[in-house]
Amino acid sequence: MEVVFTRINSHKYSSVATRDDGVSLAIPGFGPSKPVPHDMIHFVVEDELAVDYGFWGCVAAGAIYKGMAIVGGKVRHDNEKKSQEIIRKVGQKISEAECLAGIILKILREQIENDWPRIQELQKSAWQPTHPARAKMTRDEIKRICRRIHALAQDWKALPDGQTLTLHWNAKKPRKSVYLTQTFS
């Protein structure tokens, strides 16, 4: 899947995801846009942690959320049913992915990437499901995620309004979850 993020201005963005099945979806930008768009943080966190039950993993598998619009490609005859099935299947796991992205955003905003005790405290105090899909993020995972986001932030900040930055989601990358074992094409 290819995701093209468009910088509308310093506070607004939008994105278009083109899934591996050729369907393109316009996705309105929600959430903060600094240091990078909220959805870009999700992308990096979910990709680096190899989870498939977050927003982008679900979109890659065929989920279409409210507010998204199909802008290209041909959807399956049972597109809506498959989308609902994916969303139902991941359940609260998508909230877990949101929490992981939120922790990373807080680490970046507070500039505490090297303060491991504070990071552990953040992770401990964050919401956790009764049966998490993964363990807490490791120091190496957090450092890797933060490095990638810092690099993207430099590129994003340098982008003129109206220009784009493209990220690629490898649906065939081994993921640590069994929630979405099938992609829809």
Secondary structure, 3 states (H helix, E strand, C coil): CEEEEEECCCCCEEEEEECCCCCEEEEECCCCCCCCCHHHHHHHHHHHCCCCCCHHHHHHHCCCCCCCEEEECCCCCCHHHHHHHHHHHHCCHHHHHHHHHHHHHHHHHHCCCCCHHHHHHHHHHCCCCCCCCCCCCCHHHHHHHHHHHHHHHHHHHHCCCCCEEEEECCCCCCCCCCCCCCCCC
